[in-house]
Amino acid sequence: MKVVFMGTPEFAVGTLSAICAAGYEVVAAVTAPDKPAGRGLKLQQSAVKQYAVQHNIPVLQPEKLKSEEFLTQLKNLHADVFVVVAFRMLPEVVFSMPPKGTFNVHASLLPNYRGAAPIHHAIMNGETKTGVTTFFLDKQIDTGDIIDSMEVDIFPSETVGELYDRLMVRGAELAVKTLQNIENGTVTTRPQPNLPVEELKPAPKIFKEDTFIDWNQTTEQVYNHIRGLSPFPCACTHIQNRNGQVELIKLFEVRPLYENKYQKPGTVKIERPDLLIIFTKDGQILVDNLQLQGKKRLPTVEFLRGFREENYILSLF
């Protein structure tokens, strides 16, 4: 079969690589246009484009998915099937084009965690299981008929970065299995459960305001919030210096402490050389790795060597 692959981030590269390794002919990779990034605003290629260029796969980067130029390019590829991983919502004129359909690889067990950030939200919500699902696209996002799924355990201390890497591998395996079933004519589907919206767990895009820690929550809630955002985009909080300036701190690695030694949530306790504790509603968070605004990411023991307590009001907000 001829395959058109659509995706943008590193997570999508795992599936693209597996499809190529399985012997399928990828006639084009469709990805986001290059975007300026960094201090120099140099144009940055997506992870999918970088892989495609390295493996001599033609690349399409449409600004508009309904443009006549792009639609003509797609039709001229005569692909049998489109595979989508972490890409934009496709218009019907695109996903209905290939004769064997268009399927998506989604990093959750649908119908839960529809949306742009299923891995983050699963950990932030304290889930112990998640998975990957392949489904045929329809007009609404992440609602099409399910082809196949694979359940994956979430480890108690796992971060979103670690789970991301494991689900990338599982998603790639499931995509190849789905392609094989489509090719063999053995693919079967089932509709997603028609649950009320209030019973579903959503996975919307993570915005900056979503990363801030609420220290009035329980230790477990704060811990899940931090590991569900580590290392990207990273959970953060504010600290105030004696001059009244507010500085941002990012927390990368932490451990929960459930000792009932109550202080006001957000209070910081420092015991040198390597102990930095922040109080929650019912316990504490022990910080192992962090980054002060404008500084390098450091282990706590190194951070505390240069941290002058007398310059800060040690109560976060």
N, C-alpha and C positions, 0 to 999 in steps of 0.2 A: 504494500500500500504506500501511496504518497501521502506525506503528512505535512501540514503547515502547523508550526508551533507558535504559540502566542504567550509571551510572558516578559517580565522585566527584572525582578530581583534575583539574588543568588539562590533563593529557594527554588525558583523555576529552573535554574541551570541543572540541578540534580535530575529532574525529569527529562530535560532535553538530552542530557548526556546518556541517560539510560536508554532512551528511544533510539539514539544513534547506535549505541553498543548492541542493541537487539537486532540491528540490521535493517531498520526501516529507513526509507529515503525521505529525509526532511528537505523539502523543496524550498522552504523559506522559513525564516524566523521573524515574527512580527513583534516589535518592541517599542518602548517609548522613545521619543526624540531625545537626542543628546541635550543635556541641561547644564548650565553654568554652575559650578560648585567650588567651594574653597575660597580662600582670600583673593586669589587671582581670578576668580570666576572663569576658570578654564572649563571648556566643554567636557562633560563627563559622560562616557558611554555606559549604558546599563550593563549589568552582569551578563544578561542574555546576549546582548550584541557582542560583547567581548568574546564570549565562547563561540558564537556563530562565526565571527571573523577569523578566529584561530582555526576553525574547522571547515572553512570555505563554504559556509552555508549562506546563501543570499539573505540579505537583511532588508526588511521594510519597516519604515518608521513614520507612519501616517500621523499627521496632526489631527485629521478628522476621519473617523472610521466610515463615514458615509460618503466621502468624496468619490467622484466618478473615477479619478485616477487610481485610487487605492482599490476600489471594487473591481476595476478592469484588470489590475495587476493580480489580484487574488484569483479571478476567474481563469486567467491565462495560465495559472500554475496547475490546473486540473487535478487538484488534490482530492484524495478520497475522504479524508477526515481532518478536522482541525482539533488540536489539543491545546487547552488553555490552562495556565498556571499563574496565579497572581498577576492578572492583567486587568484592563478596564472592562466595564460592562459592555458587551457586544450588542450592536443593533441586530434585529432579526434578519435583515438583508445579508448580514455577514454569517451569523451562526447557522442559518438555514441553507447556506450555499453548498457545502460538500455533500455528496450522495450518502455517505455513511454517518453523517452527523458531526456535531461539535460537542466534545465533552470537556469538563473541567475537573481538575484535581484540587480538592479543597481540604484544608488542614483541620478538619473537625469531623465529628460524627453527626452528620445532618439528620434532623433539621436544626439542632442546636448550633449556636455560634456561627450563624450566617453573618457575613460582613468581612471587613478588611483586616481585622486583627484577631483571628480565632485562637491563635496560640497564646498570645498575651492574656486574653480574657479568661481562658480556661485556667491558667495558673493563678491569676489574680482572684478568681472566684473560689480557689481552693479545690479544684477538681482533682480526682485521683486517676481518672481515665479520660482519654481523648482518642483521636485517631485520624484517619484520612478517608475521604470519600470521593469516588468518581461519579459524575452524573451528567446527563445530557442537558445542555442549556435550553432555557426557555426565556420568556419575555421578562420575568422578574428575577432579581439577583438571587442566586443560590437556592432556587426552588424547584429545579427540574427533577425528572425521574432519576432515582438512584440506580447506578449500574452495579457498584461494588463498594465495599468498605472494609477497613482493617482497624481493629481496636488496638490502642497503645496505652500502657500504664504511664502515669506521671509519677516520678519518684518524689518523695517528700521534700527533698531539698533542691530539686531541679529548678534551674533558671530557664527563662524563655529562650536564651541562646542555646542552651544544651538541648532542650526539647525541639527547638527549631531544626537543629542538625539531625536529630533522630527521625523527625517526621519528614524531612526532605528525602531521606533514604527510603522510608516506607511509602511515601507518595510516588516516588519514581518506580518502585516495584509494582505498585497498584496500577499505575498508568500503563506500563508494559503489559501486564496481565489483561487489562481492559482492551488494549489494542489487539492483542492476540485473539481475544474472544470476538471482537468485532470482525477481524479478518476471517476467522473460522466460521462466522455466522452463528456462534453459540451465545452471543450476548443476551442477557435478560435484564429487565428493569422492573422497578417497583416505585410507585409514587411515594413521595415523602408524606409522613403523617400530617394530617390537616389539623394541627393543634392551634388553639387560640393564641394570639400574640402574647398575652400576659403569661403564658406557660413556657414560652420559648426564651432561651438565653441568647441575647444578641452579642455581636462582636464588632461594634463600630470602630472606625479609625481612631487611633490614639492621638489626642491633641496635647499640647504643652500643659494645659490646665489639668489634664487627667493624670499627669505624672506626679503632682504634689501629694505628699504624704499627710494624712489626717492622723495626728498622734492621739486623738481622742478615741480612735478605734482600738479594738483588742490587739493583743500581740500577734495572734494568728492572722488577723486581717492585714495588719501592717506588714508582717513578714511575707505574706502572699503577694501583696501589692509590690513590694520591692523586688522579689525574685521574678515576678511576672513582667517586670520592665528592665531586667538586667540581662545583657549589657546595653540594650537599646530599647527605647530611647533613654532609659534610666530614670528611676525614681529620684525625686529631689525634695529638698526642704530649704527653708531660709534660716539664716542666723544673722543677728545684728551685732555690729561692732560698737565700741564705746563712742564713736563719732556719730552714731545714729544711722550709718549706712547699712543697707540690707545686702547680704551676700548669699549666693546660691551654693548649696552643697549637694552633690550627687552621691548616692549610696549604691555601691555595686555589689558588695558581699556582706551579708549580715547573718546573725544567728538569733533565734528566739530564746528568750529567758522567761520562764513562766513563774519566777519567784514573786511572791506577793509583797514586794517592798514598795509601797505606794509613795509616789511623788507626783506632782502635777504633770499630766501628759505633755511631752515635749521638753521636759527638763533633761539637761545633759549632765552626766557624771563622768569625770575623767580620773582614772587612776593610772598613773604612768608606771611602766613605760609603754604599755600596749593595750590598755583597757579604755574603751570609749562606749558608754552605755547611754541610751536614750529611753526614757520612760514612756509607756503607752497607758491605755486605760486600765489594764490589768496585769502588766508585767513590764518587761524591758526588751529592747533590741540591742544586741551586742554588735558593734560595727567593726568589720574586718578590713574593708577596702573602700575608699572614698575619694572624692575630688572636690576641693574648694575652688570656687569660681576663679578662673584665670590661672589656675595652677595645674600641676600634673596629677594624674590618678596615682594614689599611693596606698600601700598597706598601712593600717592604723599606726603601727609602731614607728614608721618613718614619718607619717603625718604629724604625730604628736611631738616628734623631736623639734619641729619648727613651729609648732602651734603655741602661741602666747595667750594663755587664758585671760590674762588681765586686759587684753584688747577687745574681748567679746563679752556680751551678755549671754550667759549660757542657758538660755531658754528659747527653744525653737518655736516657730509659729508658721 
